[in-house]
Amino acid sequence: MAFLSIRNTIRLSILAFTSLLISCAQTPKNELPLLQRVDTKQLVLVVSDNWEATTATLQKFEWLEGKWHEVDRAFPVNLGRTGLAWGLGLHSAQPGYYKQEGDGKATAGVFDLSQTFGYLPKLDTAMPYSPMSASNYCIDVNGSPLYNQIVDEERVGKEAVKDSTEPMRRDIHNNNQTVYKKGIVLDHNVANISGQGSCIFLHLWFGPGVATAGCTSMAEPDMDKLLAWLDPKKSPRYVALPKAEYLKKQQAWGLPDLSK
């Protein structure tokens, strides 16, 4: 009888474990938190005080053993001159104001980070890198078929880039500016919808507290560490939110607990 009891106990345990595995396997992917649904292993997190704030902090997190781990301490960054607005990214449609061309807003939401750029022949990063030349422009002209795309004037022609205010070699075209010396493309508005915001980057700053036209800017040493850390195999994502909105989205998006 004792043997049968043990055998039944083992059998019931196996059945329970099997049932759990089946249950987990059948959990719909769309019921998981957003960052788990898109399989994010690296998170670049930007949090501001409110929607109008022009400065924020940036912190890096890595997903290990089922939870987020801080990579290092948060550091200061600058945002758009009029704060944040919802952008077109991986998140679902949100109530509120959305980024528009020329509004001076940086983009809030969840976005892919897929490529980097700069003035140098190469950067210390595992991310795909494109060195920029004097003929590279990002097109910010409403109605252009090349809207929100980095192009080469030598390929698309002078007429295609003549009204763009985004030469990618600002050191050549804008009085030796170094802000695009090292940068990361934020995958906002990947459908390139005219008027919905273009050329959104993480790039070097002019200095602490100096707002951008709609990007996220930082000191060069911080950019260097960020570039060296990013790993395309870990599907890095950028999240930017004001504090109050962060608390609302924390559970649904699977964001780190910043209270600890």
Secondary structure, DSSP 8 states (H G I E B T S, - for coil): -HHHHHHHHHHHHHHHHHHHHHHHHTS-GGGS-HHHHTT--EEEEEEESSTT-SEEEEEEEEEETTEEEE-S--EEEE-BTTBEEE-SSSS---SS-B--TTS--EEEEEEEEEEEEESSS--S-SS-EEE--TTEEE---TT-TTTT-EEEHHHH-HHHHTT-S-BS-HHHHTTT--TTSEEEEE--STT--TTS----EEEE-SSTT--BSSSEEE-HHHHHHHHHH--GGG--EEEEEEHHHHHHHHHHHT---TT-
